[in-house]
Amino acid sequence: MKDETFGKRLKFLRMEKGLTQVQLAEELNVDKSTIAKYETDKIEPSLTMLKVLSKYFKVRSDYLLGLEDIY
């Protein structure tokens, strides 16, 4: 998965958990459109949201940011 974007990695993790964008948005208390924009790389998460996503998916933030391939 080297050189994949944040959005692609987020979508991979979401789908691996069997969640829809709506379900993930509800879990994280954000709008569905926010998840869609993350996954299409239209916006980037804040540092706070990056931490939330890392904890939720139990992955390192470096993985989400594309700095390492192991999650």
C-alpha positions as CSV (number, residue, x, y, z in Angstrom):
1,M,0.0,0.0,0.0
2,K,3.0,2.3,-0.4
3,D,2.3,5.8,-1.7
4,E,-1.4,5.5,-0.9
5,T,-3.1,8.6,0.3
6,F,-4.7,9.2,3.7
7,G,-8.1,8.9,2.1
8,K,-7.4,5.5,0.5
9,R,-6.0,4.2,3.7
10,L,-9.0,5.4,5.7
11,K,-11.4,3.9,3.2
12,F,-9.5,0.6,3.4
13,L,-9.7,0.5,7.2
14,R,-13.4,1.5,7.2
15,M,-14.3,-1.2,4.7
16,E,-12.1,-3.8,6.6
17,K,-14.3,-3.1,9.6
18,G,-17.4,-3.5,7.5
19,L,-18.6,0.0,8.1
20,T,-20.4,2.4,5.8
21,Q,-19.4,6.1,5.7
22,V,-22.6,6.9,7.6
23,Q,-21.8,4.3,10.4
24,L,-18.2,5.6,10.8
25,A,-19.5,9.2,10.9
26,E,-21.9,8.3,13.6
27,E,-19.2,6.5,15.6
28,L,-16.9,9.6,15.3
29,N,-19.7,12.2,15.8
30,V,-19.0,13.9,12.4
31,D,-21.1,14.4,9.3
32,K,-21.1,11.7,6.6
33,S,-19.8,14.3,4.2
34,T,-16.7,14.8,6.3
35,I,-15.8,11.1,6.0
36,A,-16.5,11.2,2.2
37,K,-14.2,14.3,1.9
38,Y,-11.5,12.5,3.9
39,E,-11.7,9.4,1.7
40,T,-11.5,11.4,-1.5
41,D,-8.7,13.6,-0.2
42,K,-10.7,16.8,-0.5
43,I,-9.9,17.7,3.1
44,E,-7.4,16.5,5.6
45,P,-8.2,15.7,9.3
46,S,-7.1,17.9,12.1
47,L,-4.5,16.6,14.5
48,T,-7.2,15.8,17.0
49,M,-9.2,13.9,14.4
50,L,-6.1,12.0,13.3
51,K,-5.6,10.9,16.9
52,V,-9.2,9.8,17.1
53,L,-9.0,7.8,13.9
54,S,-5.7,6.2,15.0
55,K,-7.3,5.1,18.3
56,Y,-10.5,4.0,16.7
57,F,-8.9,1.8,14.1
58,K,-6.0,0.8,16.4
59,V,-3.4,1.9,13.9
60,R,-0.4,4.3,14.1
61,S,-1.0,7.8,12.8
62,D,2.1,7.2,10.6
63,Y,0.2,4.5,8.8
64,L,-2.7,6.7,8.1
65,L,-0.4,9.5,6.9
66,G,1.3,7.1,4.5
67,L,4.7,7.2,6.3
68,E,4.7,3.5,7.0
69,D,3.0,0.5,5.5
70,I,2.4,-1.6,8.6
71,Y,-0.7,-0.8,10.6
